Every structure is written in structure tokens, then in C-alpha cells.
């Protein structure tokens, strides 16, 4: 008897050999507005290490650096961020970004935004 294994084809691009952080604690509230190359996205979830964007950013590739502006949706509070694209999932229409650990503004503001805006 022959066993047939079916494998679903996924349309995901990831950076090879990256430390897997998808299991880390994620925040979904407040939703952040993220602007990259003039296009705005909302976050599906985020952490101090990275964020998962709803949508596919144009002209980005896994493993490449990326810069943009983030802040809670509906708030004038925004800050610049730097990071690296770690995964683009065309099937789920998401882009995963690892935040640059050197950005002190982002590290200070993300926890503040949770306290200030998550109760809305």
C-alpha cells in the first residue's frame, strides 16, 4: 500500500535561520498605525521586538532593512522606527517586521502606549 502525503503550498517568504519569535508575547491593543514608504498599515499584533502588519508593503524583501513611522491609531503621538522585514505572507496578506533594538524611542513608547491607549 502506497502512502500519499499531500502538502499545501504556502506563499510565504521568510528570512532563513532567524531566531523564531512568533511565540513571544504579543499585544493587539492599541492597534498601531505604521507608515512605510508613504503607505499606511495597521498592526495585527506587536511586541517590543516586532510587529505584524495587515497588508503587504511594496518594494520590501525579507532580510532587508526598513524604516517608517509608528503610533497608536487616532493619536498624534508618532515616532520613527527602524527594523528588518522577516516574513512576507502573501496568502495571509501580512508583513512581519523585527524592530531594531537600538531605537530607544520605540522601546520607551510602546509600553507607554499600552498603558495610555489600550483602555479605549
TAFEN-V888161 format. One record per residue. RES is the residue in three letters. SS is DSSP state (2 for helix, 1 for strand, 0 for the rest). PHI is phi as a letter, one per 30 degrees, with the letter a starting at -180 (* if undefined). Layout:
BEGIN
res:RES ss:SS phi:PHI
res:RES ss:SS phi:PHI
END
This chain:
BEGIN
res:UNK ss:0 phi:*
res:UNK ss:0 phi:c
res:UNK ss:0 phi:c
res:UNK ss:0 phi:c
res:UNK ss:0 phi:c
res:UNK ss:0 phi:c
res:UNK ss:0 phi:b
res:UNK ss:0 phi:d
res:UNK ss:0 phi:d
res:UNK ss:0 phi:c
res:UNK ss:0 phi:c
res:UNK ss:1 phi:b
res:UNK ss:1 phi:c
res:UNK ss:1 phi:b
res:UNK ss:0 phi:d
res:UNK ss:0 phi:d
res:UNK ss:0 phi:i
res:UNK ss:0 phi:d
res:UNK ss:0 phi:d
res:UNK ss:0 phi:d
res:UNK ss:0 phi:c
res:UNK ss:0 phi:d
res:UNK ss:0 phi:c
res:UNK ss:0 phi:d
res:UNK ss:0 phi:d
res:UNK ss:0 phi:c
res:UNK ss:1 phi:c
res:UNK ss:0 phi:c
res:UNK ss:0 phi:b
res:UNK ss:0 phi:d
res:UNK ss:0 phi:d
res:UNK ss:1 phi:c
res:UNK ss:1 phi:c
res:UNK ss:1 phi:b
res:UNK ss:1 phi:c
res:UNK ss:1 phi:b
res:UNK ss:0 phi:h
res:UNK ss:0 phi:i
res:UNK ss:1 phi:c
res:UNK ss:1 phi:c
res:UNK ss:1 phi:b
res:UNK ss:1 phi:c
res:UNK ss:1 phi:c
res:UNK ss:1 phi:d
res:UNK ss:1 phi:a
res:UNK ss:1 phi:a
res:UNK ss:0 phi:b
res:UNK ss:0 phi:d
res:UNK ss:0 phi:c
res:UNK ss:1 phi:a
res:UNK ss:1 phi:b
res:UNK ss:1 phi:c
res:UNK ss:1 phi:c
res:UNK ss:1 phi:d
res:UNK ss:0 phi:k
res:UNK ss:0 phi:c
res:UNK ss:0 phi:d
res:UNK ss:0 phi:d
res:UNK ss:0 phi:h
res:UNK ss:0 phi:b
res:UNK ss:0 phi:b
res:UNK ss:0 phi:e
res:UNK ss:0 phi:i
res:UNK ss:0 phi:c
res:UNK ss:1 phi:d
res:UNK ss:1 phi:b
res:UNK ss:1 phi:b
res:UNK ss:1 phi:a
res:UNK ss:1 phi:b
res:UNK ss:1 phi:b
res:UNK ss:1 phi:l
res:UNK ss:1 phi:d
res:UNK ss:0 phi:d
res:UNK ss:0 phi:i
res:UNK ss:0 phi:c
res:UNK ss:0 phi:d
res:UNK ss:0 phi:d
res:UNK ss:0 phi:b
res:UNK ss:1 phi:b
res:UNK ss:1 phi:d
res:UNK ss:1 phi:b
res:UNK ss:1 phi:b
res:UNK ss:1 phi:a
res:UNK ss:1 phi:b
res:UNK ss:1 phi:d
res:UNK ss:1 phi:c
res:UNK ss:1 phi:a
res:UNK ss:1 phi:b
res:UNK ss:1 phi:c
res:UNK ss:0 phi:d
res:UNK ss:0 phi:d
res:UNK ss:0 phi:d
res:UNK ss:0 phi:h
res:UNK ss:1 phi:b
res:UNK ss:1 phi:b
res:UNK ss:1 phi:c
res:UNK ss:1 phi:b
res:UNK ss:1 phi:c
res:UNK ss:1 phi:d
res:UNK ss:0 phi:d
res:UNK ss:0 phi:d
res:UNK ss:0 phi:d
res:UNK ss:0 phi:d
res:UNK ss:2 phi:d
res:UNK ss:2 phi:d
res:UNK ss:2 phi:d
res:UNK ss:2 phi:d
res:UNK ss:2 phi:d
res:UNK ss:2 phi:d
res:UNK ss:2 phi:e
res:UNK ss:2 phi:d
res:UNK ss:2 phi:d
res:UNK ss:2 phi:d
res:UNK ss:2 phi:d
res:UNK ss:2 phi:d
res:UNK ss:2 phi:d
res:UNK ss:2 phi:c
res:UNK ss:0 phi:d
res:UNK ss:0 phi:d
res:UNK ss:0 phi:d
END
